[in-house]
Amino acid sequence: MPKREGSVKEGFLSTRVTFSIKESVFQEAQTEGLTPSEWLRNLVVKELKERQALPKGYVLPDRFSTSFKNGIQPPRIS
């Protein structure tokens, strides 16, 4: 999968998951043409948006505005 350019990510999150969850994340990311990191980042941002917990003015870069499987679009806050 191609590495995408963008703003430098300064924070790091890690978590342990079962092998089957890891494989599912990799498969879904590949299906959407994203790296697993991009896919998980979009998932986190989407959840934070739904909870209205994103920093004010946070905008997801335009290059992430491709359609997602199941019709979900990446979040964009103005």
Distance bins in CASP14 RR format, pairs under 12 A and 6 or more apart:
PFRMAT RR
TARGET T0000
AUTHOR 0000-0000-0000
RMODE 2
METHOD distances of the structure
MODEL  1
1 26 0 0 0 0 1 0 0 0 0 0 0
1 29 1 0 0 1 0 0 0 0 0 0 0
1 30 1 0 0 1 0 0 0 0 0 0 0
1 31 0 0 0 0 0 1 0 0 0 0 0
1 32 0 0 0 0 1 0 0 0 0 0 0
1 33 1 0 0 1 0 0 0 0 0 0 0
1 34 1 0 0 1 0 0 0 0 0 0 0
1 35 1 0 1 0 0 0 0 0 0 0 0
1 36 0 0 0 0 1 0 0 0 0 0 0
1 37 0 0 0 0 1 0 0 0 0 0 0
1 38 0 0 0 0 1 0 0 0 0 0 0
1 39 0 0 0 0 1 0 0 0 0 0 0
2 30 0 0 0 0 0 1 0 0 0 0 0
2 33 0 0 0 0 1 0 0 0 0 0 0
2 34 0 0 0 0 1 0 0 0 0 0 0
2 35 0 0 0 0 1 0 0 0 0 0 0
2 38 0 0 0 0 0 1 0 0 0 0 0
2 63 0 0 0 0 0 1 0 0 0 0 0
3 33 0 0 0 0 0 1 0 0 0 0 0
3 34 0 0 0 0 0 1 0 0 0 0 0
3 35 1 0 0 1 0 0 0 0 0 0 0
3 37 0 0 0 0 1 0 0 0 0 0 0
3 38 0 0 0 0 1 0 0 0 0 0 0
3 63 0 0 0 0 0 1 0 0 0 0 0
4 33 0 0 0 0 0 1 0 0 0 0 0
4 34 0 0 0 0 1 0 0 0 0 0 0
4 35 1 0 0 1 0 0 0 0 0 0 0
4 37 0 0 0 0 1 0 0 0 0 0 0
4 38 1 0 0 1 0 0 0 0 0 0 0
4 39 0 0 0 0 0 1 0 0 0 0 0
4 41 0 0 0 0 0 1 0 0 0 0 0
4 42 0 0 0 0 0 1 0 0 0 0 0
4 60 0 0 0 0 0 1 0 0 0 0 0
4 61 0 0 0 0 1 0 0 0 0 0 0
4 62 0 0 0 0 0 1 0 0 0 0 0
4 63 1 0 0 1 0 0 0 0 0 0 0
4 64 0 0 0 0 1 0 0 0 0 0 0
4 66 0 0 0 0 0 1 0 0 0 0 0
5 38 0 0 0 0 0 1 0 0 0 0 0
5 61 0 0 0 0 1 0 0 0 0 0 0
5 62 0 0 0 0 0 1 0 0 0 0 0
5 63 1 0 0 1 0 0 0 0 0 0 0
5 64 0 0 0 0 0 1 0 0 0 0 0
6 38 0 0 0 0 0 1 0 0 0 0 0
6 41 0 0 0 0 0 1 0 0 0 0 0
6 60 0 0 0 0 0 1 0 0 0 0 0
6 61 1 0 0 1 0 0 0 0 0 0 0
6 62 0 0 0 0 0 1 0 0 0 0 0
6 63 1 0 0 1 0 0 0 0 0 0 0
6 64 0 0 0 0 1 0 0 0 0 0 0
7 41 0 0 0 0 0 1 0 0 0 0 0
7 58 0 0 0 0 0 1 0 0 0 0 0
7 59 0 0 0 0 0 1 0 0 0 0 0
7 60 0 0 0 0 0 1 0 0 0 0 0
7 61 1 0 0 1 0 0 0 0 0 0 0
7 63 0 0 0 0 0 1 0 0 0 0 0
7 64 0 0 0 0 0 1 0 0 0 0 0
9 37 0 0 0 0 1 0 0 0 0 0 0
9 38 0 0 0 0 0 1 0 0 0 0 0
9 40 0 0 0 0 0 1 0 0 0 0 0
9 41 0 0 0 0 1 0 0 0 0 0 0
9 44 0 0 0 0 0 1 0 0 0 0 0
9 61 0 0 0 0 0 1 0 0 0 0 0
11 37 0 0 0 0 0 1 0 0 0 0 0
11 41 0 0 0 0 0 1 0 0 0 0 0
11 44 0 0 0 0 0 1 0 0 0 0 0
12 37 0 0 0 0 0 1 0 0 0 0 0
12 41 0 0 0 0 0 1 0 0 0 0 0
13 37 0 0 0 0 1 0 0 0 0 0 0
13 40 0 0 0 0 1 0 0 0 0 0 0
13 41 0 0 0 0 1 0 0 0 0 0 0
13 43 0 0 0 0 0 1 0 0 0 0 0
13 44 1 0 0 1 0 0 0 0 0 0 0
14 37 0 0 0 0 0 1 0 0 0 0 0
14 40 0 0 0 0 0 1 0 0 0 0 0
15 21 0 0 0 0 1 0 0 0 0 0 0
15 22 0 0 0 0 0 1 0 0 0 0 0
15 25 0 0 0 0 0 1 0 0 0 0 0
15 40 0 0 0 0 1 0 0 0 0 0 0
15 44 0 0 0 0 0 1 0 0 0 0 0
16 22 0 0 0 0 1 0 0 0 0 0 0
17 23 0 0 0 0 1 0 0 0 0 0 0
17 24 0 0 0 0 1 0 0 0 0 0 0
17 25 1 0 0 1 0 0 0 0 0 0 0
17 26 0 0 0 0 0 1 0 0 0 0 0
17 36 0 0 0 0 0 1 0 0 0 0 0
17 40 0 0 0 0 0 1 0 0 0 0 0
18 24 0 0 0 0 1 0 0 0 0 0 0
18 25 0 0 0 0 0 1 0 0 0 0 0
19 25 0 0 0 0 0 1 0 0 0 0 0
19 26 0 0 0 0 0 1 0 0 0 0 0
20 26 0 0 0 0 0 1 0 0 0 0 0
20 27 0 0 0 0 0 1 0 0 0 0 0
21 27 0 0 0 0 0 1 0 0 0 0 0
21 28 0 0 0 0 0 1 0 0 0 0 0
21 36 0 0 0 0 0 1 0 0 0 0 0
21 40 0 0 0 0 0 1 0 0 0 0 0
22 28 0 0 0 0 0 1 0 0 0 0 0
22 29 0 0 0 0 0 1 0 0 0 0 0
22 36 0 0 0 0 1 0 0 0 0 0 0
22 39 0 0 0 0 0 1 0 0 0 0 0
22 40 0 0 0 0 0 1 0 0 0 0 0
23 29 0 0 0 0 0 1 0 0 0 0 0
23 30 0 0 0 0 0 1 0 0 0 0 0
23 36 0 0 0 0 0 1 0 0 0 0 0
24 30 0 0 0 0 0 1 0 0 0 0 0
24 31 0 0 0 0 0 1 0 0 0 0 0
24 36 0 0 0 0 0 1 0 0 0 0 0
24 39 0 0 0 0 0 1 0 0 0 0 0
24 40 0 0 0 0 0 1 0 0 0 0 0
24 43 0 0 0 0 0 1 0 0 0 0 0
25 31 0 0 0 0 0 1 0 0 0 0 0
25 32 0 0 0 0 0 1 0 0 0 0 0
25 34 0 0 0 0 0 1 0 0 0 0 0
25 35 0 0 0 0 0 1 0 0 0 0 0
25 36 1 0 1 0 0 0 0 0 0 0 0
25 37 0 0 0 0 1 0 0 0 0 0 0
25 38 0 0 0 0 0 1 0 0 0 0 0
25 39 1 0 0 1 0 0 0 0 0 0 0
25 40 1 0 0 1 0 0 0 0 0 0 0
25 41 0 0 0 0 0 1 0 0 0 0 0
25 42 0 0 0 0 0 1 0 0 0 0 0
25 43 0 0 0 0 1 0 0 0 0 0 0
26 32 0 0 0 0 0 1 0 0 0 0 0
26 33 0 0 0 0 0 1 0 0 0 0 0
26 34 0 0 0 0 0 1 0 0 0 0 0
26 35 0 0 0 0 1 0 0 0 0 0 0
26 36 1 0 1 0 0 0 0 0 0 0 0
26 37 0 0 0 0 0 1 0 0 0 0 0
26 38 0 0 0 0 0 1 0 0 0 0 0
26 39 0 0 0 0 1 0 0 0 0 0 0
26 40 0 0 0 0 0 1 0 0 0 0 0
27 33 0 0 0 0 0 1 0 0 0 0 0
27 34 0 0 0 0 0 1 0 0 0 0 0
27 36 0 0 0 0 1 0 0 0 0 0 0
27 39 0 0 0 0 1 0 0 0 0 0 0
27 69 0 0 0 0 0 1 0 0 0 0 0
28 34 0 0 0 0 1 0 0 0 0 0 0
28 35 0 0 0 0 0 1 0 0 0 0 0
28 36 0 0 0 0 1 0 0 0 0 0 0
28 38 0 0 0 0 0 1 0 0 0 0 0
28 39 1 0 0 1 0 0 0 0 0 0 0
28 40 0 0 0 0 1 0 0 0 0 0 0
28 42 0 0 0 0 0 1 0 0 0 0 0
28 43 0 0 0 0 1 0 0 0 0 0 0
28 68 0 0 0 0 1 0 0 0 0 0 0
28 69 1 0 0 1 0 0 0 0 0 0 0
28 70 0 0 0 0 1 0 0 0 0 0 0
28 72 0 0 0 0 0 1 0 0 0 0 0
29 35 1 0 0 1 0 0 0 0 0 0 0
29 36 1 0 1 0 0 0 0 0 0 0 0
29 37 0 0 0 0 1 0 0 0 0 0 0
29 38 1 0 0 1 0 0 0 0 0 0 0
29 39 1 1 0 0 0 0 0 0 0 0 0
29 40 1 0 0 1 0 0 0 0 0 0 0
29 41 0 0 0 0 0 1 0 0 0 0 0
29 42 0 0 0 0 1 0 0 0 0 0 0
29 43 0 0 0 0 1 0 0 0 0 0 0
29 68 0 0 0 0 0 1 0 0 0 0 0
29 69 0 0 0 0 0 1 0 0 0 0 0
30 36 0 0 0 0 1 0 0 0 0 0 0
30 38 0 0 0 0 0 1 0 0 0 0 0
30 39 0 0 0 0 1 0 0 0 0 0 0
30 69 0 0 0 0 0 1 0 0 0 0 0
31 39 0 0 0 0 1 0 0 0 0 0 0
31 66 0 0 0 0 0 1 0 0 0 0 0
31 67 0 0 0 0 0 1 0 0 0 0 0
31 68 0 0 0 0 1 0 0 0 0 0 0
31 69 1 0 1 0 0 0 0 0 0 0 0
31 70 0 0 0 0 0 1 0 0 0 0 0
32 38 0 0 0 0 1 0 0 0 0 0 0
32 39 1 0 0 1 0 0 0 0 0 0 0
32 40 0 0 0 0 0 1 0 0 0 0 0
32 42 0 0 0 0 1 0 0 0 0 0 0
32 43 0 0 0 0 0 1 0 0 0 0 0
32 64 0 0 0 0 0 1 0 0 0 0 0
32 66 1 0 0 1 0 0 0 0 0 0 0
32 67 0 0 0 0 1 0 0 0 0 0 0
32 68 1 0 1 0 0 0 0 0 0 0 0
32 69 1 0 1 0 0 0 0 0 0 0 0
32 70 0 0 0 0 1 0 0 0 0 0 0
32 71 0 0 0 0 0 1 0 0 0 0 0
32 72 0 0 0 0 1 0 0 0 0 0 0
32 73 0 0 0 0 0 1 0 0 0 0 0
32 74 0 0 0 0 0 1 0 0 0 0 0
33 39 0 0 0 0 1 0 0 0 0 0 0
33 42 0 0 0 0 0 1 0 0 0 0 0
33 63 0 0 0 0 0 1 0 0 0 0 0
33 64 0 0 0 0 0 1 0 0 0 0 0
33 66 0 0 0 0 1 0 0 0 0 0 0
33 67 0 0 0 0 0 1 0 0 0 0 0
33 68 0 0 0 0 1 0 0 0 0 0 0
33 69 0 0 0 0 1 0 0 0 0 0 0
34 40 0 0 0 0 1 0 0 0 0 0 0
34 41 0 0 0 0 1 0 0 0 0 0 0
34 42 1 0 0 1 0 0 0 0 0 0 0
34 43 0 0 0 0 0 1 0 0 0 0 0
34 63 0 0 0 0 0 1 0 0 0 0 0
34 64 0 0 0 0 1 0 0 0 0 0 0
34 66 0 0 0 0 1 0 0 0 0 0 0
34 67 0 0 0 0 0 1 0 0 0 0 0
34 68 0 0 0 0 1 0 0 0 0 0 0
34 69 0 0 0 0 0 1 0 0 0 0 0
34 74 0 0 0 0 1 0 0 0 0 0 0
35 41 0 0 0 0 1 0 0 0 0 0 0
35 42 0 0 0 0 0 1 0 0 0 0 0
35 64 0 0 0 0 0 1 0 0 0 0 0
36 42 0 0 0 0 0 1 0 0 0 0 0
36 43 0 0 0 0 0 1 0 0 0 0 0
37 43 0 0 0 0 0 1 0 0 0 0 0
37 44 0 0 0 0 0 1 0 0 0 0 0
38 44 0 0 0 0 0 1 0 0 0 0 0
38 45 0 0 0 0 0 1 0 0 0 0 0
38 60 0 0 0 0 0 1 0 0 0 0 0
38 61 0 0 0 0 0 1 0 0 0 0 0
38 63 0 0 0 0 1 0 0 0 0 0 0
38 64 1 0 0 1 0 0 0 0 0 0 0
38 66 0 0 0 0 0 1 0 0 0 0 0
38 68 0 0 0 0 0 1 0 0 0 0 0
38 74 0 0 0 0 1 0 0 0 0 0 0
39 45 0 0 0 0 0 1 0 0 0 0 0
39 46 0 0 0 0 0 1 0 0 0 0 0
39 64 0 0 0 0 0 1 0 0 0 0 0
39 66 0 0 0 0 0 1 0 0 0 0 0
39 68 0 0 0 0 1 0 0 0 0 0 0
39 69 0 0 0 0 0 1 0 0 0 0 0
39 72 0 0 0 0 0 1 0 0 0 0 0
39 74 0 0 0 0 0 1 0 0 0 0 0
40 46 0 0 0 0 0 1 0 0 0 0 0
40 47 0 0 0 0 0 1 0 0 0 0 0
41 47 0 0 0 0 0 1 0 0 0 0 0
41 48 0 0 0 0 0 1 0 0 0 0 0
41 60 0 0 0 0 1 0 0 0 0 0 0
41 61 0 0 0 0 0 1 0 0 0 0 0
41 64 0 0 0 0 1 0 0 0 0 0 0
41 74 0 0 0 0 1 0 0 0 0 0 0
41 75 0 0 0 0 0 1 0 0 0 0 0
42 48 0 0 0 0 0 1 0 0 0 0 0
42 49 0 0 0 0 0 1 0 0 0 0 0
42 60 1 0 0 1 0 0 0 0 0 0 0
42 61 0 0 0 0 0 1 0 0 0 0 0
42 63 0 0 0 0 0 1 0 0 0 0 0
42 64 1 0 0 1 0 0 0 0 0 0 0
42 65 0 0 0 0 0 1 0 0 0 0 0
42 66 0 0 0 0 0 1 0 0 0 0 0
42 68 1 0 0 1 0 0 0 0 0 0 0
42 69 0 0 0 0 0 1 0 0 0 0 0
42 72 0 0 0 0 1 0 0 0 0 0 0
42 73 0 0 0 0 1 0 0 0 0 0 0
42 74 1 0 1 0 0 0 0 0 0 0 0
42 75 1 0 0 1 0 0 0 0 0 0 0
42 76 0 0 0 0 0 1 0 0 0 0 0
43 49 0 0 0 0 0 1 0 0 0 0 0
43 50 0 0 0 0 0 1 0 0 0 0 0
43 64 0 0 0 0 0 1 0 0 0 0 0
43 68 0 0 0 0 1 0 0 0 0 0 0
43 72 0 0 0 0 1 0 0 0 0 0 0
43 74 0 0 0 0 1 0 0 0 0 0 0
43 75 0 0 0 0 0 1 0 0 0 0 0
44 50 0 0 0 0 0 1 0 0 0 0 0
44 51 0 0 0 0 0 1 0 0 0 0 0
44 53 0 0 0 0 0 1 0 0 0 0 0
44 54 0 0 0 0 1 0 0 0 0 0 0
44 58 0 0 0 0 0 1 0 0 0 0 0
44 60 0 0 0 0 0 1 0 0 0 0 0
44 74 0 0 0 0 0 1 0 0 0 0 0
44 75 0 0 0 0 1 0 0 0 0 0 0
45 51 0 0 0 0 0 1 0 0 0 0 0
45 53 0 0 0 0 0 1 0 0 0 0 0
45 54 1 0 0 1 0 0 0 0 0 0 0
45 55 0 0 0 0 0 1 0 0 0 0 0
45 58 1 0 0 1 0 0 0 0 0 0 0
45 59 0 0 0 0 0 1 0 0 0 0 0
45 60 1 0 0 1 0 0 0 0 0 0 0
45 61 0 0 0 0 0 1 0 0 0 0 0
45 64 0 0 0 0 1 0 0 0 0 0 0
45 72 0 0 0 0 0 1 0 0 0 0 0
45 73 0 0 0 0 0 1 0 0 0 0 0
45 74 1 0 0 1 0 0 0 0 0 0 0
45 75 1 0 1 0 0 0 0 0 0 0 0
45 76 0 0 0 0 1 0 0 0 0 0 0
45 77 0 0 0 0 1 0 0 0 0 0 0
46 53 0 0 0 0 0 1 0 0 0 0 0
46 54 0 0 0 0 1 0 0 0 0 0 0
46 58 0 0 0 0 0 1 0 0 0 0 0
46 60 0 0 0 0 1 0 0 0 0 0 0
46 64 0 0 0 0 0 1 0 0 0 0 0
46 68 0 0 0 0 1 0 0 0 0 0 0
46 70 0 0 0 0 0 1 0 0 0 0 0
46 71 0 0 0 0 0 1 0 0 0 0 0
46 72 1 0 0 1 0 0 0 0 0 0 0
46 73 0 0 0 0 1 0 0 0 0 0 0
46 74 1 0 0 1 0 0 0 0 0 0 0
46 75 1 0 1 0 0 0 0 0 0 0 0
46 76 0 0 0 0 0 1 0 0 0 0 0
46 77 0 0 0 0 0 1 0 0 0 0 0
47 53 0 0 0 0 1 0 0 0 0 0 0
47 54 0 0 0 0 1 0 0 0 0 0 0
47 72 0 0 0 0 0 1 0 0 0 0 0
47 75 0 0 0 0 1 0 0 0 0 0 0
48 54 1 0 1 0 0 0 0 0 0 0 0
48 55 0 0 0 0 1 0 0 0 0 0 0
48 58 0 0 0 0 1 0 0 0 0 0 0
48 60 0 0 0 0 0 1 0 0 0 0 0
48 75 1 0 0 1 0 0 0 0 0 0 0
48 77 0 0 0 0 1 0 0 0 0 0 0
49 55 0 0 0 0 0 1 0 0 0 0 0
49 57 0 0 0 0 0 1 0 0 0 0 0
49 58 0 0 0 0 1 0 0 0 0 0 0
49 59 0 0 0 0 0 1 0 0 0 0 0
49 60 0 0 0 0 1 0 0 0 0 0 0
49 72 0 0 0 0 0 1 0 0 0 0 0
49 73 0 0 0 0 0 1 0 0 0 0 0
49 74 0 0 0 0 1 0 0 0 0 0 0
49 75 1 0 1 0 0 0 0 0 0 0 0
49 76 0 0 0 0 1 0 0 0 0 0 0
49 77 1 0 0 1 0 0 0 0 0 0 0
49 78 0 0 0 0 0 1 0 0 0 0 0
50 72 0 0 0 0 0 1 0 0 0 0 0
50 75 0 0 0 0 1 0 0 0 0 0 0
50 77 0 0 0 0 0 1 0 0 0 0 0
51 75 0 0 0 0 0 1 0 0 0 0 0
52 58 0 0 0 0 0 1 0 0 0 0 0
52 75 0 0 0 0 0 1 0 0 0 0 0
52 77 0 0 0 0 1 0 0 0 0 0 0
53 75 0 0 0 0 0 1 0 0 0 0 0
53 77 0 0 0 0 0 1 0 0 0 0 0
54 60 0 0 0 0 1 0 0 0 0 0 0
54 75 1 0 0 1 0 0 0 0 0 0 0
54 76 0 0 0 0 0 1 0 0 0 0 0
54 77 1 0 1 0 0 0 0 0 0 0 0
54 78 0 0 0 0 0 1 0 0 0 0 0
55 77 0 0 0 0 1 0 0 0 0 0 0
56 77 0 0 0 0 1 0 0 0 0 0 0
56 78 0 0 0 0 0 1 0 0 0 0 0
57 75 0 0 0 0 0 1 0 0 0 0 0
57 76 0 0 0 0 0 1 0 0 0 0 0
57 77 1 0 1 0 0 0 0 0 0 0 0
57 78 1 0 0 1 0 0 0 0 0 0 0
58 74 0 0 0 0 0 1 0 0 0 0 0
58 75 0 0 0 0 1 0 0 0 0 0 0
58 76 0 0 0 0 1 0 0 0 0 0 0
58 77 1 0 1 0 0 0 0 0 0 0 0
58 78 0 0 0 0 1 0 0 0 0 0 0
59 65 0 0 0 0 0 1 0 0 0 0 0
59 74 0 0 0 0 0 1 0 0 0 0 0
59 75 0 0 0 0 1 0 0 0 0 0 0
59 76 1 0 0 1 0 0 0 0 0 0 0
59 77 1 0 0 1 0 0 0 0 0 0 0
59 78 1 0 0 1 0 0 0 0 0 0 0
60 66 0 0 0 0 0 1 0 0 0 0 0
60 73 0 0 0 0 1 0 0 0 0 0 0
60 74 1 0 1 0 0 0 0 0 0 0 0
60 75 1 0 1 0 0 0 0 0 0 0 0
60 76 1 0 1 0 0 0 0 0 0 0 0
60 77 1 0 0 1 0 0 0 0 0 0 0
60 78 0 0 0 0 0 1 0 0 0 0 0
61 74 0 0 0 0 1 0 0 0 0 0 0
61 75 0 0 0 0 0 1 0 0 0 0 0
61 76 0 0 0 0 1 0 0 0 0 0 0
62 73 0 0 0 0 0 1 0 0 0 0 0
62 74 0 0 0 0 1 0 0 0 0 0 0
62 76 0 0 0 0 1 0 0 0 0 0 0
63 74 0 0 0 0 1 0 0 0 0 0 0
63 76 0 0 0 0 0 1 0 0 0 0 0
64 72 0 0 0 0 0 1 0 0 0 0 0
64 73 0 0 0 0 1 0 0 0 0 0 0
64 74 1 0 1 0 0 0 0 0 0 0 0
64 75 0 0 0 0 1 0 0 0 0 0 0
64 76 0 0 0 0 1 0 0 0 0 0 0
65 72 0 0 0 0 0 1 0 0 0 0 0
65 73 1 0 0 1 0 0 0 0 0 0 0
65 74 1 0 0 1 0 0 0 0 0 0 0
65 75 0 0 0 0 0 1 0 0 0 0 0
65 76 1 0 0 1 0 0 0 0 0 0 0
66 72 0 0 0 0 0 1 0 0 0 0 0
66 73 0 0 0 0 1 0 0 0 0 0 0
66 74 1 0 0 1 0 0 0 0 0 0 0
67 73 1 0 0 1 0 0 0 0 0 0 0
67 74 0 0 0 0 1 0 0 0 0 0 0
68 74 1 0 0 1 0 0 0 0 0 0 0
68 75 0 0 0 0 0 1 0 0 0 0 0
END
